[in-house]
């Protein structure tokens, strides 16, 4: 068998020099001589089991002078290396080569052999299907064996070489991978399950101005002062009514039995006065400050800032102070 193969290559090499090439008339003697030499060296490497070296030389020789015999042996090298998909394409190229009527019989036989060997090879080429499951969000990219997979091939069976294969789906928030060892003639499936999409981010909280914070503090302090004034005032009024109705009191002079009520009355009176002062001061500052900072920026239907209105359309509030008093004025 080895001698027969050598004879075929030698005969093909002689045919290169004697007959036109399959695709073009290569008249360069140097190219023909180099192709013949590479073909002879490639055959020796092929018979020795060095399919990598043989493939390189067969391919180079076929580029110099395309012939069915060189292409056929290049395809056989690819089969030996397990590159079945590429071998099938190389067989197909050889089977489609148009030969001149004067082409040697060895070239015609190479074309016939390419057709037969391809038909035998195709059923052994495995297929791999990559399928996505789950929400894809703004888009998912799929990578198979380090190469991007076209969107149109997702969910489709495509030929692959036997061996280890890995598929990875990348979404903006997650990356999912699956892998499998594919055997010859096997129809393998890699299912990439994507988890649920994360919740949308919360909208940013607009910054609060210092005056706005101060208005809240003023309102809180003022409200607390008002509550103290009301409660303490109620206690003071009740104590005063009790002292006025007491028989031990005459013209704002009371006996020792009412000493506790008198003490409570004085304390409540002081708290009432203090609460009124704090309440007026806190509310007097908090209310105007709150009104000045209460107008929100206009937004559209999507929550985005709208175009600001003209000065004539804006509501304005401003405090005023004169010798005769103070207050607020503005337009709404």
Backbone torsions as a table, in degrees:
resi	resn	phi	psi	omega
1	UNK	NA	-40.0	179.9
2	UNK	-64.1	-41.2	-179.5
3	UNK	-69.6	-35.3	178.5
4	UNK	-64.3	-42.3	178.9
5	UNK	-62.8	-42.9	179.4
6	UNK	-62.4	-39.8	180.0
7	UNK	-64.5	-39.8	-179.8
8	UNK	-64.3	-41.8	-179.4
9	UNK	-67.5	-42.1	179.2
10	UNK	-63.4	-41.1	178.2
11	UNK	-64.1	-39.7	177.8
12	UNK	-64.4	-40.5	179.5
13	UNK	-62.8	-41.3	177.0
14	UNK	-64.4	-35.0	179.9
15	UNK	-68.0	-31.3	177.8
16	UNK	-59.4	-40.8	-177.5
17	UNK	-77.0	-24.8	-172.4
18	UNK	-100.4	-24.4	-172.6
19	UNK	-125.9	160.3	177.2
20	UNK	-63.3	154.6	177.3
21	UNK	-72.9	170.2	-175.6
22	UNK	-67.3	-41.1	-174.7
23	UNK	-105.0	-27.1	-175.8
24	UNK	-154.2	159.5	178.3
25	UNK	-87.7	99.8	179.9
26	UNK	-89.5	105.6	-175.6
27	UNK	-96.6	-0.4	-178.6
28	UNK	-75.4	113.1	-179.5
29	UNK	-62.2	-35.1	-179.2
30	UNK	-63.8	-40.6	179.5
31	UNK	-65.1	-43.5	179.6
32	UNK	-64.6	-41.5	-179.8
33	UNK	-64.6	-42.8	-179.8
34	UNK	-65.9	-42.1	179.5
35	UNK	-62.2	-40.7	178.0
36	UNK	-61.7	-44.7	-179.1
37	UNK	-64.1	-45.0	179.9
38	UNK	-64.2	-38.3	179.4
39	UNK	-62.9	-42.4	178.7
40	UNK	-64.5	-42.0	179.0
41	UNK	-67.0	-37.9	-179.3
42	UNK	-65.7	-37.9	179.2
43	UNK	-63.7	-41.1	178.2
44	UNK	-62.7	-41.4	178.0
45	UNK	-66.1	-37.5	179.4
46	UNK	-64.1	-46.1	179.1
47	UNK	-65.7	-25.5	179.3
48	UNK	-85.6	-3.4	179.3
49	UNK	87.5	6.6	177.5
50	UNK	-90.4	81.2	-173.6
51	UNK	-75.8	-26.0	176.1
52	UNK	-65.7	-51.4	179.7
53	UNK	-64.2	-40.0	179.7
54	UNK	-64.3	-41.0	-179.4
55	UNK	-61.7	-42.9	179.4
56	UNK	-60.1	-45.3	-177.4
57	UNK	-72.2	-39.9	176.5
58	UNK	-61.3	-41.8	-178.4
59	UNK	-66.2	-44.5	180.0
60	UNK	-64.5	-43.3	179.3
61	UNK	-62.9	-39.8	-179.0
62	UNK	-69.0	-29.7	175.9
63	UNK	-69.7	-34.8	178.8
64	UNK	-71.1	-49.2	-179.6
65	UNK	-137.8	94.4	-177.1
66	UNK	-63.2	124.1	176.4
67	UNK	-141.9	151.2	-179.9
68	UNK	-61.6	-35.5	-177.4
69	UNK	-65.6	-43.6	179.3
70	UNK	-65.9	-42.7	178.1
71	UNK	-64.8	-36.8	179.1
72	UNK	-62.7	-45.8	-178.9
73	UNK	-71.0	-29.8	174.5
74	UNK	-63.7	-41.3	177.3
75	UNK	-64.0	-39.4	179.0
76	UNK	-65.3	-36.2	175.6
77	UNK	-62.2	-41.5	179.3
78	UNK	-63.4	-38.3	176.8
79	UNK	-62.7	-44.8	179.1
80	UNK	-60.5	-32.5	-178.5
81	UNK	-84.6	-2.6	179.9
82	UNK	83.0	8.6	178.5
83	UNK	-91.6	72.4	-169.9
84	UNK	-71.2	-38.7	-178.3
85	UNK	-62.5	-46.5	179.2
86	UNK	-66.7	-35.6	178.3
87	UNK	-63.9	-41.2	178.3
88	UNK	-60.1	-39.6	178.4
89	UNK	-68.1	-37.5	179.7
90	UNK	-67.5	-42.0	174.7
91	UNK	-57.3	-41.6	-178.0
92	UNK	-64.3	-40.2	177.7
93	UNK	-60.3	-43.0	-179.2
94	UNK	-65.6	-41.8	-177.2
95	UNK	-65.9	-21.6	-178.6
96	UNK	-96.5	2.4	-178.9
97	UNK	-70.6	131.2	179.9
98	UNK	-90.1	122.0	-176.8
99	UNK	-103.2	146.4	175.3
100	UNK	-74.3	155.2	179.8
101	UNK	-60.8	-25.2	-178.2
102	UNK	-88.3	3.7	-178.5
103	UNK	-65.0	142.2	179.6
104	UNK	-61.7	157.6	-179.8
105	UNK	-63.0	-30.8	-179.3
106	UNK	-63.3	-32.5	177.1
107	UNK	-70.6	-41.6	178.5
108	UNK	-63.4	-39.2	178.1
109	UNK	-65.8	-35.2	178.7
110	UNK	-63.0	-38.7	177.8
111	UNK	-64.7	-44.0	179.1
112	UNK	-63.6	-41.8	179.2
113	UNK	-64.0	-37.5	179.7
114	UNK	-62.5	-40.7	178.6
115	UNK	-64.6	-46.5	-177.6
116	UNK	-65.7	-43.3	-178.0
117	UNK	-69.8	-32.2	177.0
118	UNK	-68.5	-43.0	178.0
119	UNK	-60.5	-34.7	178.5
120	UNK	-74.9	-30.8	-176.4
121	UNK	-77.8	-39.3	-171.3
122	UNK	-53.6	-44.7	180.0
123	UNK	-63.9	-17.9	-178.1
124	UNK	-89.8	-9.2	-179.2
125	UNK	-77.9	120.1	179.9
126	UNK	-74.3	166.6	176.3
127	UNK	-122.9	153.0	179.1
128	UNK	-132.0	127.7	176.8
129	UNK	-114.5	127.0	176.7
130	UNK	-108.2	121.9	-175.7
131	UNK	-124.3	143.2	177.8
132	UNK	-104.3	142.2	177.3
133	UNK	-138.4	125.5	179.5
134	UNK	118.1	170.2	-177.7
135	UNK	-66.8	138.6	-177.5
136	UNK	-101.7	-8.2	176.6
137	UNK	61.3	-132.7	-178.7
138	UNK	-81.0	-0.4	178.8
139	UNK	141.0	148.9	-179.1
140	UNK	-130.6	134.5	172.9
141	UNK	-106.8	140.2	-177.5
142	UNK	-117.7	132.8	179.0
143	UNK	-122.1	128.8	179.0
144	UNK	-119.4	119.8	-179.9
145	UNK	54.1	38.5	177.0
146	UNK	83.0	-1.1	-179.2
147	UNK	-115.8	136.9	178.9
148	UNK	-60.9	139.3	177.7
149	UNK	-99.8	126.0	-179.8
150	UNK	-60.4	141.6	-178.9
151	UNK	-55.3	-33.2	-179.1
152	UNK	-69.1	-16.3	-179.6
153	UNK	-93.6	-6.7	177.6
154	UNK	-70.6	126.3	-177.5
155	UNK	85.6	4.9	179.5
156	UNK	-113.9	144.4	175.9
157	UNK	-78.7	129.7	179.7
158	UNK	-133.3	146.7	-177.4
159	UNK	-69.5	141.2	176.8
160	UNK	-138.9	164.2	175.2
161	UNK	-79.5	150.3	174.4
162	UNK	-61.0	149.0	178.0
163	UNK	131.9	-162.7	-175.5
164	UNK	-85.2	132.8	179.5
165	UNK	-135.3	144.9	180.0
166	UNK	-135.4	135.9	178.0
167	UNK	-121.2	140.1	-178.7
168	UNK	-133.6	130.4	175.1
169	UNK	-107.6	129.1	-177.8
170	UNK	-117.7	118.1	172.1
171	UNK	-108.3	168.9	-175.5
172	UNK	-57.9	-30.6	-173.5
173	UNK	-112.1	-6.5	-173.1
174	UNK	-153.9	158.6	176.4
175	UNK	-135.1	126.1	-176.3
176	UNK	-123.0	134.9	-178.6
177	UNK	-130.5	149.6	172.8
178	UNK	-141.0	151.7	-180.0
179	UNK	-142.9	158.5	-178.2
180	UNK	-157.2	150.6	172.2
181	UNK	-98.2	109.1	-172.7
182	UNK	-93.5	130.5	179.6
183	UNK	-97.1	159.3	176.8
184	UNK	-55.5	140.4	179.1
185	UNK	69.8	3.3	-177.3
186	UNK	-85.0	143.4	172.0
187	UNK	-103.9	99.5	-174.2
188	UNK	-96.6	152.2	179.0
189	UNK	-130.9	130.4	173.0
190	UNK	-115.8	111.8	-178.4
191	UNK	-99.9	117.6	-179.3
192	UNK	-101.2	107.9	-177.7
193	UNK	-94.5	117.7	179.9
194	UNK	-92.6	134.9	179.0
195	UNK	-72.2	170.2	177.7
196	UNK	-59.7	153.4	179.0
197	UNK	-68.1	144.7	177.6
198	UNK	-68.8	156.0	178.1
199	UNK	-63.8	149.9	-179.9
200	UNK	-65.3	148.9	-179.8
201	UNK	-66.7	148.6	177.6
202	UNK	-67.9	144.9	178.9
203	UNK	-64.4	147.5	-179.7
204	UNK	-64.6	141.7	178.6
205	UNK	-84.4	122.5	-179.6
206	UNK	-64.5	144.9	180.0
207	UNK	-65.9	145.2	179.2
208	UNK	-98.0	131.8	-178.6
209	UNK	-71.9	151.0	177.7
210	UNK	-57.9	-36.0	179.2
211	UNK	-64.9	-34.7	178.2
212	UNK	-64.9	-44.6	177.9
213	UNK	-62.6	-42.8	179.4
214	UNK	-63.0	-34.7	178.7
215	UNK	-65.4	-39.2	177.1
216	UNK	-63.2	-42.0	178.9
217	UNK	-63.5	-43.8	178.9
218	UNK	-61.6	-42.7	178.5
219	UNK	-63.7	-40.9	179.5
220	UNK	-65.8	-44.9	179.4
221	UNK	-65.0	-42.3	179.8
222	UNK	-63.7	-42.5	178.8
223	UNK	-64.3	-40.3	178.0
224	UNK	-64.0	-42.2	177.6
225	UNK	-62.3	-41.1	179.4
226	UNK	-63.7	-40.4	179.5
227	UNK	-63.9	-44.2	178.3
228	UNK	-61.0	-42.3	-179.6
229	UNK	-63.0	-40.9	-178.9
230	UNK	-67.6	-46.7	-178.2
231	UNK	-66.5	-48.7	-179.8
232	UNK	-64.7	-37.4	178.1
233	UNK	-63.0	-39.3	177.5
234	UNK	-63.3	-41.1	178.6
235	UNK	-64.9	-42.4	-179.8
236	UNK	-63.2	-42.8	178.6
237	UNK	-62.7	-42.5	179.2
238	UNK	-63.3	-41.9	179.2
239	UNK	-65.9	-39.6	179.5
240	UNK	-63.7	-41.8	177.5
241	UNK	-63.8	-37.8	179.2
242	UNK	-65.6	-42.0	180.0
243	UNK	-68.1	-37.4	178.2
244	UNK	-65.8	-30.9	-179.2
245	UNK	-88.8	-7.4	-177.0
246	UNK	-76.8	138.6	179.3
247	UNK	-76.3	-16.0	-179.2
248	UNK	-86.6	0.6	179.5
249	UNK	-113.2	134.5	178.6
250	UNK	-144.2	121.5	-179.7
251	UNK	49.7	56.6	176.2
252	UNK	61.7	18.1	174.7
253	UNK	-119.4	122.2	-175.3
254	UNK	-119.9	157.8	178.5
255	UNK	-80.0	175.5	-178.3
256	UNK	-60.5	-24.3	-177.2
257	UNK	-66.4	-20.6	-178.7
258	UNK	-104.6	15.1	-177.3
259	UNK	-61.5	-41.1	-179.7
260	UNK	-64.5	-39.7	179.7
261	UNK	-68.1	-38.1	179.2
262	UNK	-64.5	-42.9	178.8
263	UNK	-61.6	-43.5	178.5
264	UNK	-63.5	-39.1	179.8
265	UNK	-62.1	-46.2	-179.9
266	UNK	-64.2	-42.0	179.5
267	UNK	-64.1	-44.0	179.7
268	UNK	-64.4	-36.4	179.1
269	UNK	-64.5	-43.7	179.2
270	UNK	-64.3	-41.6	178.9
271	UNK	-65.8	-34.6	177.8
272	UNK	-63.1	-45.5	179.3
273	UNK	-63.4	-45.8	179.6
274	UNK	-62.8	-42.6	179.6
275	UNK	-62.9	-39.2	178.4
276	UNK	-64.5	-41.2	180.0
277	UNK	-63.7	-47.6	-179.9
278	UNK	-64.3	-40.9	-178.8
279	UNK	-64.3	-45.0	179.4
280	UNK	-64.8	-43.3	-179.6
281	UNK	-65.1	-46.7	-178.5
282	UNK	-64.8	-48.0	-179.4
283	UNK	-71.0	-33.3	178.5
284	UNK	-63.8	-30.6	175.3
285	UNK	-89.5	-43.3	-172.8
286	UNK	-65.9	-40.8	-176.6
287	UNK	-65.9	-50.9	178.1
288	UNK	-62.1	-40.9	179.7
289	UNK	-64.5	-37.9	179.2
290	UNK	-65.6	-42.0	179.8
291	UNK	-66.6	-35.6	-179.5
292	UNK	-68.4	-27.9	-176.5
293	UNK	-110.2	9.6	-174.3
294	UNK	-86.1	-16.9	-177.1
295	UNK	-74.9	122.4	-179.8
296	UNK	-88.2	153.0	175.9
297	UNK	-65.9	136.6	-178.9
298	UNK	-66.2	143.6	179.0
299	UNK	-128.5	157.9	177.2
300	UNK	-92.2	-167.8	-176.5
301	UNK	-65.8	-25.3	179.4
302	UNK	-90.7	5.1	180.0
303	UNK	82.6	7.6	179.7
304	UNK	-89.4	153.1	179.8
305	UNK	-58.6	131.0	178.1
306	UNK	-89.2	171.1	178.6
307	UNK	-66.2	133.1	-178.2
308	UNK	-64.6	147.1	178.6
309	UNK	-77.1	167.4	179.8
310	UNK	-74.7	164.7	-178.9
311	UNK	-61.4	-28.9	-178.8
312	UNK	-70.5	-24.8	-177.3
313	UNK	-91.8	-9.6	-175.0
314	UNK	-80.1	143.9	173.2
315	UNK	-84.3	136.1	-178.3
316	UNK	-127.3	138.8	175.3
317	UNK	-133.2	130.3	179.2
318	UNK	-144.7	140.8	178.9
319	UNK	-78.4	156.7	174.8
320	UNK	-136.6	145.5	179.9
321	UNK	-137.1	129.4	175.5
322	UNK	-133.7	178.7	177.2
323	UNK	-65.6	-24.8	-176.7
324	UNK	-91.0	-7.5	-179.8
325	UNK	157.7	-165.1	-178.5
326	UNK	-148.9	162.0	178.7
327	UNK	179.0	-163.5	179.8
328	UNK	-123.6	147.7	174.4
329	UNK	-146.5	155.7	-179.4
330	UNK	172.4	-175.5	178.2
331	UNK	-124.8	147.3	-176.4
332	UNK	-132.8	NA	NA
